[in-house]
Amino acid sequence: MKKYYVNKNAQGNGDHEVHAEDCIYLPNTGNRTYLGEFSSCIGAVATAKNIYPTTNGCKTCSNLCHTR
Ligand SMILES: [Zn+2]
């Protein structure tokens, strides 16, 4: 299980990226919302969608959930 976070700031395309706790692109504490512990990014992205309608997995740490 890993801890996952969603970036409070949207990307240029409007997506809020989901990151694992060990990602090099993990946003600073003030710029991220804790989602919980998940076995993969799938549950994390689903949870993030409850907060932000447009989310996407980070290409680096959550490539499985990176769709665009
Ligand atoms: Zn990441």
N, CA, C, O and the ligand as a Tripos MOL2 file, in Angstrom:
@<TRIPOS>MOLECULE
protein
  273   271    69     0     0
PROTEIN
NO_CHARGES

@<TRIPOS>ATOM
      1 N           0.8420   -1.1910    0.0000 N.3       1 MET1
      2 CA          0.0000    0.0000    0.0000 C.3       1 MET1
      3 C           0.8820    1.2470    0.0000 C.2       1 MET1
      4 O           1.9190    1.3120    0.6610 O.2       1 MET1
      5 N           0.4310    2.2140   -0.7580 N.am      2 LYS2
      6 CA          1.1330    3.4970   -0.7820 C.3       2 LYS2
      7 C           0.1320    4.5980   -0.4780 C.2       2 LYS2
      8 O          -1.0700    4.4720   -0.7140 O.2       2 LYS2
      9 N           0.6830    5.6840    0.0560 N.am      3 LYS3
     10 CA         -0.1400    6.8720    0.2550 C.3       3 LYS3
     11 C          -0.2070    7.6390   -1.0680 C.2       3 LYS3
     12 O           0.7890    7.7630   -1.7820 O.2       3 LYS3
     13 N          -1.3860    8.1420   -1.3750 N.am      4 TYR4
     14 CA         -1.5650    8.9050   -2.6130 C.3       4 TYR4
     15 C          -2.1010   10.2950   -2.3120 C.2       4 TYR4
     16 O          -2.8280   10.5230   -1.3450 O.2       4 TYR4
     17 N          -1.7080   11.2080   -3.1840 N.am      5 TYR5
     18 CA         -2.1100   12.6080   -3.0430 C.3       5 TYR5
     19 C          -2.5870   13.1290   -4.3940 C.2       5 TYR5
     20 O          -2.1880   12.6260   -5.4440 O.2       5 TYR5
     21 N          -3.4390   14.1330   -4.3510 N.am      6 VAL6
     22 CA         -3.8340   14.8130   -5.5860 C.3       6 VAL6
     23 C          -3.3590   16.2600   -5.5040 C.2       6 VAL6
     24 O          -3.4440   16.9090   -4.4620 O.2       6 VAL6
     25 N          -2.8600   16.7380   -6.6270 N.am      7 ASN7
     26 CA         -2.3800   18.1240   -6.7030 C.3       7 ASN7
     27 C          -3.5680   19.0840   -6.6580 C.2       7 ASN7
     28 O          -4.5290   18.9330   -7.4130 O.2       7 ASN7
     29 N          -3.4920   20.0660   -5.7710 N.am      8 LYS8
     30 CA         -4.5730   21.0600   -5.6880 C.3       8 LYS8
     31 C          -4.5950   21.9620   -6.9050 C.2       8 LYS8
     32 O          -5.6330   22.5280   -7.2450 O.2       8 LYS8
     33 N          -3.4500   22.0970   -7.5620 N.am      9 ASN9
     34 CA         -3.3430   22.9580   -8.7390 C.3       9 ASN9
     35 C          -3.4920   22.1240  -10.0000 C.2       9 ASN9
     36 O          -2.8210   21.1040  -10.1600 O.2       9 ASN9
     37 N          -4.3600   22.5510  -10.8850 N.am     10 ALA10
     38 CA         -4.5950   21.8130  -12.1230 C.3      10 ALA10
     39 C          -3.4320   21.9970  -13.0950 C.2      10 ALA10
     40 O          -2.7360   23.0120  -13.0790 O.2      10 ALA10
     41 N          -3.2450   21.0010  -13.9280 N.am     11 GLN11
     42 CA         -2.2970   21.1070  -15.0300 C.3      11 GLN11
     43 C          -2.8580   22.0750  -16.0700 C.2      11 GLN11
     44 O          -3.9830   22.5580  -15.9450 O.2      11 GLN11
     45 N          -2.0670   22.3450  -17.0830 N.am     12 GLY12
     46 CA         -2.5170   23.2410  -18.1400 C.3      12 GLY12
     47 C          -3.7830   22.7800  -18.8240 C.2      12 GLY12
     48 O          -4.5580   23.6000  -19.3170 O.2      12 GLY12
     49 N          -4.0050   21.4650  -18.8610 N.am     13 ASN13
     50 CA         -5.1950   20.9190  -19.5200 C.3      13 ASN13
     51 C          -6.3720   20.7610  -18.5630 C.2      13 ASN13
     52 O          -7.4060   20.2130  -18.9460 O.2      13 ASN13
     53 N          -6.2320   21.2320  -17.3280 N.am     14 GLY14
     54 CA         -7.3260   21.1790  -16.3650 C.3      14 GLY14
     55 C          -7.3180   19.9580  -15.4620 C.2      14 GLY14
     56 O          -8.1240   19.8710  -14.5350 O.2      14 GLY14
     57 N          -6.4220   19.0160  -15.7160 N.am     15 ASP15
     58 CA         -6.3610   17.8140  -14.8870 C.3      15 ASP15
     59 C          -5.6490   18.0810  -13.5610 C.2      15 ASP15
     60 O          -4.6770   18.8330  -13.5010 O.2      15 ASP15
     61 N          -6.1540   17.4510  -12.5070 N.am     16 HIS16
     62 CA         -5.4590   17.4350  -11.2300 C.3      16 HIS16
     63 C          -4.7270   16.1010  -11.1510 C.2      16 HIS16
     64 O          -5.3610   15.0460  -11.1430 O.2      16 HIS16
     65 N          -3.4210   16.1380  -11.0930 N.am     17 GLU17
     66 CA         -2.6330   14.9060  -11.1310 C.3      17 GLU17
     67 C          -2.5850   14.2030   -9.7840 C.2      17 GLU17
     68 O          -2.4880   14.8330   -8.7310 O.2      17 GLU17
     69 N          -2.6570   12.8740   -9.8520 N.am     18 VAL18
     70 CA         -2.5570   12.0240   -8.6640 C.3      18 VAL18
     71 C          -1.1350   11.4710   -8.5760 C.2      18 VAL18
     72 O          -0.5860   10.9710   -9.5590 O.2      18 VAL18
     73 N          -0.5440   11.5710   -7.3710 N.am     19 HIS19
     74 CA          0.8290   11.1070   -7.1580 C.3      19 HIS19
     75 C           0.9140   10.1750   -5.9650 C.2      19 HIS19
     76 O           0.1530   10.2940   -5.0050 O.2      19 HIS19
     77 N           1.8660    9.2320   -6.0440 N.am     20 ALA20
     78 CA          2.2100    8.4060   -4.8900 C.3      20 ALA20
     79 C           3.1860    9.1680   -4.0060 C.2      20 ALA20
     80 O           3.8260   10.1240   -4.4430 O.2      20 ALA20
     81 N           3.2900    8.7310   -2.7580 N.am     21 GLU21
     82 CA          4.0950    9.4550   -1.7650 C.3      21 GLU21
     83 C           5.5770    9.5330   -2.1330 C.2      21 GLU21
     84 O           6.2760   10.4450   -1.6910 O.2      21 GLU21
     85 N           6.0580    8.5900   -2.9310 N.am     22 ASP22
     86 CA          7.4880    8.5660   -3.2500 C.3      22 ASP22
     87 C           7.8080    9.1680   -4.6190 C.2      22 ASP22
     88 O           8.9250    9.0170   -5.1150 O.2      22 ASP22
     89 N           6.8460    9.8430   -5.2260 N.am     23 CYS23
     90 CA          7.0750   10.4190   -6.5530 C.3      23 CYS23
     91 C           7.9650   11.6540   -6.4710 C.2      23 CYS23
     92 O           7.8490   12.4600   -5.5480 O.2      23 CYS23
     93 N           8.8510   11.7890   -7.4490 N.am     24 ILE24
     94 CA          9.7190   12.9750   -7.4610 C.3      24 ILE24
     95 C           8.9290   14.2310   -7.7930 C.2      24 ILE24
     96 O           9.3940   15.3440   -7.5440 O.2      24 ILE24
     97 N           7.7450   14.0610   -8.3500 N.am     25 TYR25
     98 CA          6.9060   15.2120   -8.7160 C.3      25 TYR25
     99 C           5.8060   15.4810   -7.6940 C.2      25 TYR25
    100 O           4.8960   16.2710   -7.9460 O.2      25 TYR25
    101 N           5.8930   14.8200   -6.5370 N.am     26 LEU26
    102 CA          4.9010   15.0500   -5.4830 C.3      26 LEU26
    103 C           4.8640   16.5390   -5.1290 C.2      26 LEU26
    104 O           5.9020   17.1270   -4.8250 O.2      26 LEU26
    105 N           3.6760   17.1510   -5.1670 N.am     27 PRO27
    106 CA          3.5970   18.5930   -4.8520 C.3      27 PRO27
    107 C           3.9480   18.8780   -3.3960 C.2      27 PRO27
    108 O           3.8940   17.9860   -2.5500 O.2      27 PRO27
    109 N           4.3030   20.1160   -3.1160 N.am     28 ASN28
    110 CA          4.5760   20.5400   -1.7430 C.3      28 ASN28
    111 C           3.3350   20.3380   -0.8700 C.2      28 ASN28
    112 O           2.2110   20.2570   -1.3650 O.2      28 ASN28
    113 N           3.5700   20.2590    0.4340 N.am     29 THR29
    114 CA          2.4890   19.9710    1.3850 C.3      29 THR29
    115 C           1.2770   20.8690    1.1760 C.2      29 THR29
    116 O           0.1410   20.3990    1.2390 O.2      29 THR29
    117 N           1.5060   22.1460    0.9310 N.am     30 GLY30
    118 CA          0.4000   23.0810    0.7880 C.3      30 GLY30
    119 C          -0.3520   22.9560   -0.5240 C.2      30 GLY30
    120 O          -1.4340   23.5200   -0.6880 O.2      30 GLY30
    121 N           0.2230   22.2170   -1.4510 N.am     31 ASN31
    122 CA         -0.3850   22.1090   -2.7800 C.3      31 ASN31
    123 C          -0.9600   20.7340   -3.0810 C.2      31 ASN31
    124 O          -1.2250   20.4080   -4.2380 O.2      31 ASN31
    125 N          -1.1530   19.9250   -2.0400 N.am     32 ARG32
    126 CA         -1.6630   18.5810   -2.2880 C.3      32 ARG32
    127 C          -2.7190   18.2230   -1.2560 C.2      32 ARG32
    128 O          -2.7290   18.7510   -0.1440 O.2      32 ARG32
    129 N          -3.6090   17.3160   -1.6450 N.am     33 THR33
    130 CA         -4.6360   16.8020   -0.7480 C.3      33 THR33
    131 C          -4.4230   15.3020   -0.5900 C.2      33 THR33
    132 O          -4.2940   14.5750   -1.5740 O.2      33 THR33
    133 N          -4.3860   14.8490    0.6600 N.am     34 TYR34
    134 CA         -4.1810   13.4320    0.9400 C.3      34 TYR34
    135 C          -5.4330   12.6360    0.5740 C.2      34 TYR34
    136 O          -6.5420   12.9960    0.9670 O.2      34 TYR34
    137 N          -5.2460   11.5550   -0.1820 N.am     35 LEU35
    138 CA         -6.3770   10.7360   -0.6300 C.3      35 LEU35
    139 C          -6.5560    9.4880    0.2230 C.2      35 LEU35
    140 O          -7.6840    9.0500    0.4470 O.2      35 LEU35
    141 N          -5.4630    8.9130    0.6990 N.am     36 GLY36
    142 CA         -5.5210    7.6900    1.4750 C.3      36 GLY36
    143 C          -4.4800    6.7070    0.9840 C.2      36 GLY36
    144 O          -3.6590    7.0310    0.1250 O.2      36 GLY36
    145 N          -4.5200    5.4930    1.5380 N.am     37 GLU37
    146 CA         -3.5840    4.4460    1.1160 C.3      37 GLU37
    147 C          -4.2970    3.5000    0.1680 C.2      37 GLU37
    148 O          -5.4120    3.0480    0.4280 O.2      37 GLU37
    149 N          -3.6210    3.2120   -0.9460 N.am     38 PHE38
    150 CA         -4.2070    2.3500   -1.9670 C.3      38 PHE38
    151 C          -3.1620    1.3750   -2.4760 C.2      38 PHE38
    152 O          -1.9640    1.6520   -2.4240 O.2      38 PHE38
    153 N          -3.6210    0.2280   -2.9700 N.am     39 SER39
    154 CA         -2.7060   -0.7670   -3.5190 C.3      39 SER39
    155 C          -2.2470   -0.3840   -4.9120 C.2      39 SER39
    156 O          -1.2230   -0.8770   -5.3860 O.2      39 SER39
    157 N          -2.9910    0.4890   -5.5710 N.am     40 SER40
    158 CA         -2.5670    0.9840   -6.8820 C.3      40 SER40
    159 C          -3.1750    2.3560   -7.0830 C.2      40 SER40
    160 O          -3.9570    2.8300   -6.2600 O.2      40 SER40
    161 N          -2.8090    2.9900   -8.1890 N.am     41 CYS41
    162 CA         -3.3170    4.3310   -8.4660 C.3      41 CYS41
    163 C          -4.7980    4.3220   -8.8250 C.2      41 CYS41
    164 O          -5.4430    5.3700   -8.7890 O.2      41 CYS41
    165 N          -5.3460    3.1690   -9.1680 N.am     42 ILE42
    166 CA         -6.7370    3.1190   -9.6390 C.3      42 ILE42
    167 C          -7.7070    3.6290   -8.5650 C.2      42 ILE42
    168 O          -8.5660    4.4680   -8.8370 O.2      42 ILE42
    169 N          -7.5540    3.1150   -7.3570 N.am     43 GLY43
    170 CA         -8.4170    3.5610   -6.2650 C.3      43 GLY43
    171 C          -8.1740    5.0130   -5.9070 C.2      43 GLY43
    172 O          -9.0920    5.7430   -5.5340 O.2      43 GLY43
    173 N          -6.9120    5.4200   -6.0290 N.am     44 ALA44
    174 CA         -6.5620    6.8060   -5.7010 C.3      44 ALA44
    175 C          -7.1960    7.7770   -6.6840 C.2      44 ALA44
    176 O          -7.7330    8.8100   -6.2830 O.2      44 ALA44
    177 N          -7.1350    7.4490   -7.9730 N.am     45 VAL45
    178 CA         -7.7250    8.3350   -8.9860 C.3      45 VAL45
    179 C          -9.2470    8.3860   -8.8180 C.2      45 VAL45
    180 O          -9.8560    9.4450   -8.9660 O.2      45 VAL45
    181 N          -9.8540    7.2370   -8.5070 N.am     46 ALA46
    182 CA        -11.3060    7.2090   -8.3020 C.3      46 ALA46
    183 C         -11.6950    8.1070   -7.1250 C.2      46 ALA46
    184 O         -12.7060    8.8070   -7.1800 O.2      46 ALA46
    185 N         -10.8970    8.0820   -6.0720 N.am     47 THR47
    186 CA        -11.1600    8.9240   -4.9080 C.3      47 THR47
    187 C         -10.9530   10.3980   -5.2430 C.2      47 THR47
    188 O         -11.7220   11.2590   -4.8140 O.2      47 THR47
    189 N          -9.9090   10.6740   -6.0100 N.am     48 ALA48
    190 CA         -9.6290   12.0600   -6.3960 C.3      48 ALA48
    191 C         -10.7690   12.6480   -7.2210 C.2      48 ALA48
    192 O         -11.0220   13.8520   -7.1620 O.2      48 ALA48
    193 N         -11.4490   11.8160   -7.9800 N.am     49 LYS49
    194 CA        -12.5620   12.2890   -8.8120 C.3      49 LYS49
    195 C         -13.7420   12.7570   -7.9610 C.2      49 LYS49
    196 O         -14.6070   13.4900   -8.4400 O.2      49 LYS49
    197 N         -13.7720   12.3280   -6.6870 N.am     50 ASN50
    198 CA        -14.8080   12.8360   -5.7840 C.3      50 ASN50
    199 C         -14.5160   14.2730   -5.3870 C.2      50 ASN50
    200 O         -15.4130   14.9990   -4.9590 O.2      50 ASN50
    201 N         -13.2510   14.6880   -5.5290 N.am     51 ILE51
    202 CA        -12.8480   16.0410   -5.1540 C.3      51 ILE51
    203 C         -12.7960   16.9360   -6.3890 C.2      51 ILE51
    204 O         -13.3200   18.0500   -6.3910 O.2      51 ILE51
    205 N         -12.1590   16.4280   -7.4300 N.am     52 TYR52
    206 CA        -12.0170   17.1770   -8.6780 C.3      52 TYR52
    207 C         -12.6010   16.3460   -9.8200 C.2      52 TYR52
    208 O         -12.2870   15.1620   -9.9390 O.2      52 TYR52
    209 N         -13.4350   16.9400  -10.6510 N.am     53 PRO53
    210 CA        -14.0590   16.1600  -11.7430 C.3      53 PRO53
    211 C         -13.0510   15.6770  -12.7840 C.2      53 PRO53
    212 O         -13.2700   14.6530  -13.4300 O.2      53 PRO53
    213 N         -11.9650   16.3970  -12.9480 N.am     54 THR54
    214 CA        -10.9770   15.9760  -13.9360 C.3      54 THR54
    215 C          -9.6560   15.6810  -13.2450 C.2      54 THR54
    216 O          -8.9600   16.5850  -12.7830 O.2      54 THR54
    217 N          -9.3290   14.4120  -13.1850 N.am     55 THR55
    218 CA         -8.0740   13.9750  -12.5820 C.3      55 THR55
    219 C          -7.3790   13.0200  -13.5340 C.2      55 THR55
    220 O          -7.9890   12.4870  -14.4600 O.2      55 THR55
    221 N          -6.0950   12.8140  -13.2920 N.am     56 ASN56
    222 CA         -5.3250   11.9120  -14.1350 C.3      56 ASN56
    223 C          -4.1410   11.4170  -13.3220 C.2      56 ASN56
    224 O          -3.6220   12.1310  -12.4640 O.2      56 ASN56
    225 N          -3.7170   10.1850  -13.5990 N.am     57 GLY57
    226 CA         -2.5420    9.6660  -12.9190 C.3      57 GLY57
    227 C          -1.2810   10.3180  -13.4500 C.2      57 GLY57
    228 O          -1.1820   10.6260  -14.6380 O.2      57 GLY57
    229 N          -0.3280   10.5260  -12.5760 N.am     58 CYS58
    230 CA          0.9710   11.0710  -12.9820 C.3      58 CYS58
    231 C           1.6740   10.0720  -13.9030 C.2      58 CYS58
    232 O           1.6670    8.8670  -13.6510 O.2      58 CYS58
    233 N           2.2690   10.5840  -14.9540 N.am     59 LYS59
    234 CA          2.9250    9.7000  -15.9230 C.3      59 LYS59
    235 C           4.0970    8.9610  -15.2870 C.2      59 LYS59
    236 O           4.4080    7.8380  -15.6860 O.2      59 LYS59
    237 N           4.7450    9.5740  -14.3110 N.am     60 THR60
    238 CA          5.9410    8.9910  -13.7050 C.3      60 THR60
    239 C           5.6180    7.9230  -12.6600 C.2      60 THR60
    240 O           6.1480    6.8130  -12.7210 O.2      60 THR60
    241 N           4.7510    8.2560  -11.7040 N.am     61 CYS61
    242 CA          4.5010    7.3190  -10.6000 C.3      61 CYS61
    243 C           3.2270    6.5070  -10.7960 C.2      61 CYS61
    244 O           3.0730    5.4630  -10.1630 O.2      61 CYS61
    245 N           2.3280    6.9430  -11.6370 N.am     62 SER62
    246 CA          1.0310    6.2760  -11.7990 C.3      62 SER62
    247 C           0.7210    6.1000  -13.2820 C.2      62 SER62
    248 O          -0.3700    6.4310  -13.7460 O.2      62 SER62
    249 N           1.6960    5.5730  -14.0140 N.am     63 ASN63
    250 CA          1.5610    5.4730  -15.4650 C.3      63 ASN63
    251 C           0.3480    4.6230  -15.8650 C.2      63 ASN63
    252 O          -0.2670    4.8500  -16.9070 O.2      63 ASN63
    253 N           0.0170    3.6410  -15.0170 N.am     64 LEU64
    254 CA         -1.1420    2.7910  -15.2700 C.3      64 LEU64
    255 C          -2.4200    3.6210  -15.3840 C.2      64 LEU64
    256 O          -3.3450    3.2520  -16.1080 O.2      64 LEU64
    257 N          -2.4620    4.7370  -14.6680 N.am     65 CYS65
    258 CA         -3.6500    5.5880  -14.6240 C.3      65 CYS65
    259 C          -3.4660    6.8610  -15.4430 C.2      65 CYS65
    260 O          -4.3080    7.7580  -15.4050 O.2      65 CYS65
    261 N          -2.3700    6.9340  -16.1780 N.am     66 HIS66
    262 CA         -2.1140    8.1140  -17.0120 C.3      66 HIS66
    263 C          -2.7820    7.8970  -18.3540 C.2      66 HIS66
    264 O          -2.3770    7.0260  -19.1250 O.2      66 HIS66
    265 N          -3.7950    8.6820  -18.6310 N.am     67 THR67
    266 CA         -4.5900    8.4070  -19.8310 C.3      67 THR67
    267 C          -4.4240    9.4520  -20.9240 C.2      67 THR67
    268 O          -4.8730    9.2350  -22.0490 O.2      67 THR67
    269 N          -3.7960   10.5720  -20.6250 N.am     68 ARG68
    270 CA         -3.6390   11.5850  -21.6610 C.3      68 ARG68
    271 C          -2.5150   12.5290  -21.2930 C.2      68 ARG68
    272 O          -2.2210   13.4610  -22.0410 O.2      68 ARG68
    273 ZN          3.8280   11.3120   -9.6870 Zn       69 ZN69
@<TRIPOS>BOND
     1     1     2 1
     2     2     3 1
     3     3     4 2
     4     3     5 am
     5     5     6 1
     6     6     7 1
     7     7     8 2
     8     7     9 am
     9     9    10 1
    10    10    11 1
    11    11    12 2
    12    11    13 am
    13    13    14 1
    14    14    15 1
    15    15    16 2
    16    15    17 am
    17    17    18 1
    18    18    19 1
    19    19    20 2
    20    19    21 am
    21    21    22 1
    22    22    23 1
    23    23    24 2
    24    23    25 am
    25    25    26 1
    26    26    27 1
    27    27    28 2
    28    27    29 am
    29    29    30 1
    30    30    31 1
    31    31    32 2
    32    31    33 am
    33    33    34 1
    34    34    35 1
    35    35    36 2
    36    35    37 am
    37    37    38 1
    38    38    39 1
    39    39    40 2
    40    39    41 am
    41    41    42 1
    42    42    43 1
    43    43    44 2
    44    43    45 am
    45    45    46 1
    46    46    47 1
    47    47    48 2
    48    47    49 am
    49    49    50 1
    50    50    51 1
    51    51    52 2
    52    51    53 am
    53    53    54 1
    54    54    55 1
    55    55    56 2
    56    55    57 am
    57    57    58 1
    58    58    59 1
    59    59    60 2
    60    59    61 am
    61    61    62 1
    62    62    63 1
    63    63    64 2
    64    63    65 am
    65    65    66 1
    66    66    67 1
    67    67    68 2
    68    67    69 am
    69    69    70 1
    70    70    71 1
    71    71    72 2
    72    71    73 am
    73    73    74 1
    74    74    75 1
    75    75    76 2
    76    75    77 am
    77    77    78 1
    78    78    79 1
    79    79    80 2
    80    79    81 am
    81    81    82 1
    82    82    83 1
    83    83    84 2
    84    83    85 am
    85    85    86 1
    86    86    87 1
    87    87    88 2
    88    87    89 am
    89    89    90 1
    90    90    91 1
    91    91    92 2
    92    91    93 am
    93    93    94 1
    94    94    95 1
    95    95    96 2
    96    95    97 am
    97    97    98 1
    98    98    99 1
    99    99   100 2
   100    99   101 am
   101   101   102 1
   102   102   103 1
   103   103   104 2
   104   103   105 am
   105   105   106 1
   106   106   107 1
   107   107   108 2
   108   107   109 am
   109   109   110 1
   110   110   111 1
   111   111   112 2
   112   111   113 am
   113   113   114 1
   114   114   115 1
   115   115   116 2
   116   115   117 am
   117   117   118 1
   118   118   119 1
   119   119   120 2
   120   119   121 am
   121   121   122 1
   122   122   123 1
   123   123   124 2
   124   123   125 am
   125   125   126 1
   126   126   127 1
   127   127   128 2
   128   127   129 am
   129   129   130 1
   130   130   131 1
   131   131   132 2
   132   131   133 am
   133   133   134 1
   134   134   135 1
   135   135   136 2
   136   135   137 am
   137   137   138 1
   138   138   139 1
   139   139   140 2
   140   139   141 am
   141   141   142 1
   142   142   143 1
   143   143   144 2
   144   143   145 am
   145   145   146 1
   146   146   147 1
   147   147   148 2
   148   147   149 am
   149   149   150 1
   150   150   151 1
   151   151   152 2
   152   151   153 am
   153   153   154 1
   154   154   155 1
   155   155   156 2
   156   155   157 am
   157   157   158 1
   158   158   159 1
   159   159   160 2
   160   159   161 am
   161   161   162 1
   162   162   163 1
   163   163   164 2
   164   163   165 am
   165   165   166 1
   166   166   167 1
   167   167   168 2
   168   167   169 am
   169   169   170 1
   170   170   171 1
   171   171   172 2
   172   171   173 am
   173   173   174 1
   174   174   175 1
   175   175   176 2
   176   175   177 am
   177   177   178 1
   178   178   179 1
   179   179   180 2
   180   179   181 am
   181   181   182 1
   182   182   183 1
   183   183   184 2
   184   183   185 am
   185   185   186 1
   186   186   187 1
   187   187   188 2
   188   187   189 am
   189   189   190 1
   190   190   191 1
   191   191   192 2
   192   191   193 am
   193   193   194 1
   194   194   195 1
   195   195   196 2
   196   195   197 am
   197   197   198 1
   198   198   199 1
   199   199   200 2
   200   199   201 am
   201   201   202 1
   202   202   203 1
   203   203   204 2
   204   203   205 am
   205   205   206 1
   206   206   207 1
   207   207   208 2
   208   207   209 am
   209   209   210 1
   210   210   211 1
   211   211   212 2
   212   211   213 am
   213   213   214 1
   214   214   215 1
   215   215   216 2
   216   215   217 am
   217   217   218 1
   218   218   219 1
   219   219   220 2
   220   219   221 am
   221   221   222 1
   222   222   223 1
   223   223   224 2
   224   223   225 am
   225   225   226 1
   226   226   227 1
   227   227   228 2
   228   227   229 am
   229   229   230 1
   230   230   231 1
   231   231   232 2
   232   231   233 am
   233   233   234 1
   234   234   235 1
   235   235   236 2
   236   235   237 am
   237   237   238 1
   238   238   239 1
   239   239   240 2
   240   239   241 am
   241   241   242 1
   242   242   243 1
   243   243   244 2
   244   243   245 am
   245   245   246 1
   246   246   247 1
   247   247   248 2
   248   247   249 am
   249   249   250 1
   250   250   251 1
   251   251   252 2
   252   251   253 am
   253   253   254 1
   254   254   255 1
   255   255   256 2
   256   255   257 am
   257   257   258 1
   258   258   259 1
   259   259   260 2
   260   259   261 am
   261   261   262 1
   262   262   263 1
   263   263   264 2
   264   263   265 am
   265   265   266 1
   266   266   267 1
   267   267   268 2
   268   267   269 am
   269   269   270 1
   270   270   271 1
   271   271   272 2
@<TRIPOS>SUBSTRUCTURE
     1 MET1         2 RESIDUE 1 A MET
     2 LYS2         6 RESIDUE 1 A LYS
     3 LYS3        10 RESIDUE 1 A LYS
     4 TYR4        14 RESIDUE 1 A TYR
     5 TYR5        18 RESIDUE 1 A TYR
     6 VAL6        22 RESIDUE 1 A VAL
     7 ASN7        26 RESIDUE 1 A ASN
     8 LYS8        30 RESIDUE 1 A LYS
     9 ASN9        34 RESIDUE 1 A ASN
    10 ALA10       38 RESIDUE 1 A ALA
    11 GLN11       42 RESIDUE 1 A GLN
    12 GLY12       46 RESIDUE 1 A GLY
    13 ASN13       50 RESIDUE 1 A ASN
    14 GLY14       54 RESIDUE 1 A GLY
    15 ASP15       58 RESIDUE 1 A ASP
    16 HIS16       62 RESIDUE 1 A HIS
    17 GLU17       66 RESIDUE 1 A GLU
    18 VAL18       70 RESIDUE 1 A VAL
    19 HIS19       74 RESIDUE 1 A HIS
    20 ALA20       78 RESIDUE 1 A ALA
    21 GLU21       82 RESIDUE 1 A GLU
    22 ASP22       86 RESIDUE 1 A ASP
    23 CYS23       90 RESIDUE 1 A CYS
    24 ILE24       94 RESIDUE 1 A ILE
    25 TYR25       98 RESIDUE 1 A TYR
    26 LEU26      102 RESIDUE 1 A LEU
    27 PRO27      106 RESIDUE 1 A PRO
    28 ASN28      110 RESIDUE 1 A ASN
    29 THR29      114 RESIDUE 1 A THR
    30 GLY30      118 RESIDUE 1 A GLY
    31 ASN31      122 RESIDUE 1 A ASN
    32 ARG32      126 RESIDUE 1 A ARG
    33 THR33      130 RESIDUE 1 A THR
    34 TYR34      134 RESIDUE 1 A TYR
    35 LEU35      138 RESIDUE 1 A LEU
    36 GLY36      142 RESIDUE 1 A GLY
    37 GLU37      146 RESIDUE 1 A GLU
    38 PHE38      150 RESIDUE 1 A PHE
    39 SER39      154 RESIDUE 1 A SER
    40 SER40      158 RESIDUE 1 A SER
    41 CYS41      162 RESIDUE 1 A CYS
    42 ILE42      166 RESIDUE 1 A ILE
    43 GLY43      170 RESIDUE 1 A GLY
    44 ALA44      174 RESIDUE 1 A ALA
    45 VAL45      178 RESIDUE 1 A VAL
    46 ALA46      182 RESIDUE 1 A ALA
    47 THR47      186 RESIDUE 1 A THR
    48 ALA48      190 RESIDUE 1 A ALA
    49 LYS49      194 RESIDUE 1 A LYS
    50 ASN50      198 RESIDUE 1 A ASN
    51 ILE51      202 RESIDUE 1 A ILE
    52 TYR52      206 RESIDUE 1 A TYR
    53 PRO53      210 RESIDUE 1 A PRO
    54 THR54      214 RESIDUE 1 A THR
    55 THR55      218 RESIDUE 1 A THR
    56 ASN56      222 RESIDUE 1 A ASN
    57 GLY57      226 RESIDUE 1 A GLY
    58 CYS58      230 RESIDUE 1 A CYS
    59 LYS59      234 RESIDUE 1 A LYS
    60 THR60      238 RESIDUE 1 A THR
    61 CYS61      242 RESIDUE 1 A CYS
    62 SER62      246 RESIDUE 1 A SER
    63 ASN63      250 RESIDUE 1 A ASN
    64 LEU64      254 RESIDUE 1 A LEU
    65 CYS65      258 RESIDUE 1 A CYS
    66 HIS66      262 RESIDUE 1 A HIS
    67 THR67      266 RESIDUE 1 A THR
    68 ARG68      270 RESIDUE 1 A ARG
    69 ZN69       273 GROUP 0 **** ****
